[in-house]
């Protein structure tokens, strides 16, 4: 497993990281989820990402149990705040940030997270209030660093201009061969400011594995066939997208790679990407994902990817 520096911090994270969005918030039974965490350590993954809202605390609780016996310095732990945890608990006010970090730490069974992320931008709270509260969390030792997820470039810029506040080290955008929107503004801005990307959905919700075929029902054990995990995949399993993804199969074969390796190596080709966050419902998926670390794609392969996907790419 290769490692990359996380922004301007002194933290090094594995190129492949373990996420817990749909899987460990209820989509995968606890025993299998713990087996996936164990597999992550076996292959050298040191970075684990979660959020308070995943299963309304269920994911953090499961990870707290799974990580309880491990040396705290052996892994980098990230969680998030913003989305509703109850009818009245949501957003990035100072009160919510302080309340939710304490609740997350309790569920995670630790006294600090390495990365505390704002899950979205909160237009209802003054940015100065949010940044001051995050600074207090870091100063209290409850988080080592801060990050954001899916913030617009102009709000990132505004936050960086606020004096006497802690600086971001990470951005967590959706980014894959199929979804390249961060390349327009967010990645260039972050490169200038020493902020790394830790990207979610680098496999396009599993679509880029090639297992979903045009005109066929999704595999019974797939995310698209799961009632608890299929809510975000519909737009990615449109016929034209699936047809384009099938055109990637010979590209991967020509490069001597699996489809998973091709997709993950593609996002990791970007120097500003520190880690690709992957979900896994089985330990063998963790091993397959980890095998993409260190792979360098040739320019011919990159050109063939662009030609295969054509106009289904979102930029």
PyMOL commands that set and color helices and strands:
alter all, ss='L'
color gray80, all
select helices_A, chain A and resi 23-27+30-42+58-67+72-74+94-108+127-139+153-160+181-183+186-193+207-209+223-225+234-237+239-246+249-255+259-268+283-290+299-312
alter helices_A, ss='H'
color red, helices_A
select strands_A, chain A and resi 3-5+12-14+16-18+47-49+76-81+113-118+143-148+168-171+196-199+273-278
alter strands_A, ss='S'
color yellow, strands_A
deselect
rebuild
show_as cartoon
